[in-house]
Amino acid sequence: MKRIYVLYLFMAVVVLSLNPDTISASGEAFHGGDILYTRPLKAVLFSHRAHVEEIGLSCEACHDGIFEMSALSVQEKGDFTMESLYEGRYCGACHNGSMAFSSDSQCARCHIGVKGYKRLSQPGAVGEGHRGD
Amino acid sequence: MRLDLDGLKKDPPESIPAIERRQFLKMGLVVTGVFAGGTVLSLISNIQRVFASPEEFKEKYPYTPHYSMVIRQNRCIDCERCLEACRRTNHVPPYGYRTAILERTIPDAIGQKREFIPVLCMQCNNPPCVRACPTRASYKHRGNGIIMIDSKKCVGCKACMVACPYNARYFNEEKRAIDKCNFCFDTRLSKGERLTACAAACPTGARTFGDLSDPSSDVYRMVHQIERPVWVLRAEVGTRPNVFYMKA
């Protein structure tokens, strides 16, 4: 009997140590997962997978210089606007037309709208392979 | 009389058949505009006007002001502030709509794969809804060309809903009448406002509202140029919309 309890305890420890932030196979929270911005307007989807895995950016490329580690904290700032992006802040640090497509073009590439927001707000929608395409 | 079917000549789709054109002019109708792929073409009763000759084409819009909207489609991000403003301003119930945002996804496109398309009543110059209405509740305003509804005359037969190629109408349960976009005429324009609620609420400039008969207006400048394509939705149904689309 005692052996079984020990085994359970061991398994519990193993499961807890599998931190989804580091080794999630499904990509649910891979390198921070998908970030859904809803302010100043609905909505923009940022995909960590697209930026880290596909483009190969390092964490340090954006954190903590351009964006704080804490997701969505940038939304609390009054200057998280398109004007700031055009001046090279936030997303505009790279999305300036030379490093990546310019912030003043291809609007609906990042903006998914209220329709996209509603789709992702359905239970279990975020993090199941949606990309900020 | 026998018709010589083989001998009939086909008019090119972009032109109004010559006979029709002659008859319109005889009736005192104005044919205007060659811009936006020939879609800025108004066939509107203008009985008072006298023509020197049937060939006298007037580069002039039949209404003053001739209200129009230009939608710069690529600027729409579906934030739906226009929809909220419209509901608030015109008391649109949750089950109805006066304007909507369509979404189109093209997975194989390079880069951006998503497109939002704002739609509303096109305030057609040749409105099928007005023709379909048996009680003349739907009518085109003589002064400004807006398609309006006299809800007291509306019997709720929904013939206009079927006739509209743009699905721009819904039945308002509270009014017991059809409701639709009227460019905020009763709620804003008639009270001195210069923009519709949706155009005023748009943060990206996707909706530009103005007077197409005023050469200094933004809508006039956007429509009367040839550098960027301007189009209307479902041009093939011949409704001559006053809502134009472009990407700029």
Interface residues (C-beta under 8 A of the other chain):
Chain A: L41 K42 F101 Q106 C107 A108 R109 H111 I112 G113 V114 K115 G116 D133
Chain B: N74 R75 C76 I77 D78 C79 E80 R81 I101 E103 G111 Q112 K113 R114 E115 F116 P203 T204
